[in-house]
Structure formats: structure tokens, C-alpha cells
């Protein structure tokens, strides 16, 4: 097995620094650094057009990252206060001691992430992954789901090769013919599908027992000092998500929204149209329910974090699984929530 340990090492060092120094996010209530990724999300239009800043009244420094693990490393170092991440790096970071809260679920397992197999690789079904060269971004939801598939198929680690590398490197390795399959999200997903086919989607892997989600998180220190900012930020996300759900015509490949996303995130407007069409979005009333953020100890999101942490411990990516992950999810900042008025 071959793994990249750079991101995990950085995160571990960052958490150690945070623990020793007691460093917290800036208390400046008008400035915030927000980390985002290249996923096609309707709300990314609000990054490009400045609506997040206009609606919240904050000076927002948006910074693009390649993965959730990289965002958590930046959060641990105190460089980022709010970020868009997946449940696997989320579980790893909180298990290592990072105090953050998910305040809005961007999406749940859908078809926007998938395991793609190369044409001519000989992989026709999941059991054919044995003996193949596979790739996923380190400690990502895709990495978690890829290993889950191998476990479900009874494929031992020694019987395959998994390269834990960032998505740009996955695309490069794919184009060189170095790997047989990869679990990725857009824009890598669209790129490698040009010479491959989807074997399993994230939703299908979730249905097999390895559910994931992506979320917007904030450090607990920043959330405590800036509740109205998080409420305003969540309201903007929800505005664009609702627009996509109710007005699909405003998000087609020839729309202004798709063109804005392509300019911000890369790829073509058609790529962005395909990406957001594959998302599985949750209405805020569902997010606030016990099924996801609102159940405390019974919260579905907390249960996914714990199940993911248990798997990561089995893979020796973390050493500790917490008794509960309920403290890391909250519905308090969702549109309509009352707790944000304090």
C-alpha cells in the first residue's frame, strides 16, 4: 500500500500547536477567512459575486483548497475560521482534538462523487478491483468510501494498491495511464469519465453502508463570537440551493450561473451544470431534524462521523474514536433557527 502522509502530518502538527498555544480564531467580528473547494455548489456563485460579504457585512477572504483535509490543517493553524469539508476529514480532525461545528450540510452522498474505472482496465464489478491500482484524495470522503468498498468486497489491503494523492495528481496519473480506477469529485470526475465509466456512485456506496456528507463548518470559538455571521452565511447558501431546486433553468450550461461557476472553479459551464445536477441537497427543515443536525446524541450526522472515525482508526489514520460526535454538529444557525439571536 502507498499513502501520502503529508496532509495528515500537517494536521497533526497543527493540532499540537493549537493545543500548546491555546490559539483560537480572531475575535475581529468583521473579518473572516473562509476555505472552499472546487466542488460545483450553487452557493459558490455568491463567492464570485460578493453576496456572502454583502449579506453578512463582513470582510471575507475566500481561499481555495484542494481538499477538506487541507482546510482542516489551515483551521488548526488558525489561518481559516470557516470551511467547506467532507465528513471523512471532519471525523479525523475532531478525533484529533479540533473543536469545530457543522452548521450547514452542503450535500449528502449522491452522484457528484464516484468510483470511475478506466476503459480496458478489466474492472466490470467491484470484486474486480483486486490487484488493481486505485486512487483517492487523502482522508477524503472518497478515500473513506473507496476503502469501504474494498472491505465490503473482502479485498485485503495487500491485494491492491491505493494511492492517496490530491485530485490534480489523480488526473495527471490517470492521463499517464498509471492507475486503473479512482474515486473522485468534480472537476476530476468529469475529466476522467472521458476515458472511463462510473462503477459506483457515492450514493450507491452509502446504500452499501458507508454514508458521507459535506458541510460548512466553523471553529467553535468563531461561532460563539459571531453567531449572526454564521446565520447570514447559511441563509445565503440556502438561497442559492433553493434557487437551484426550484428554478433548474437558471442553472443550465448556457446560464449566467454556470458561466460564473466555471470562471471561479474551472472547467466549462457544461461541467458545472453536470456537477450541480448530481448533488443531493437537503432542505433546511430536514437538516434541522434528528436525522441530520438536530438530534443531539441521536443526530444522523454525528453517527456518520463516529462510524467514519471507527473506520479511520481501523485504517490506522487516527488513534482515538470519541464516545460521541454530537458536539460537532448544530442546527442553531440554519435559516429560521432561534438560537442565533443571542
Protein Blocks (a to p, Z undefined) as FASTA:
>chain_A
ZZdfklmmmmmmmmmmmmmnopacdfbfkbccddddfbdcfklmmmmnommmmmnopacd
ddddfbfklmmmmmmnopafbdcddfklmmmmmmnopacddfbdfbdcdfkbccdddehk
lpabfklmgopacdddehiaklmmmmmmmmmnopafklpccddddfklmmmmmmnopafb
dcdddfklmmmmmmgccfbdfklmmmnopacdddddddfklmmmmmmlmmmmmmmmmmmm
mmmmmmmmlmcfkbmklmmmmmmngpjfklmmmmmmmpccddfklmmmmklmmnojmlmk
lmmmmmmmmmmmmnopafbdcfbfklmgcfklgghiaklmZZ
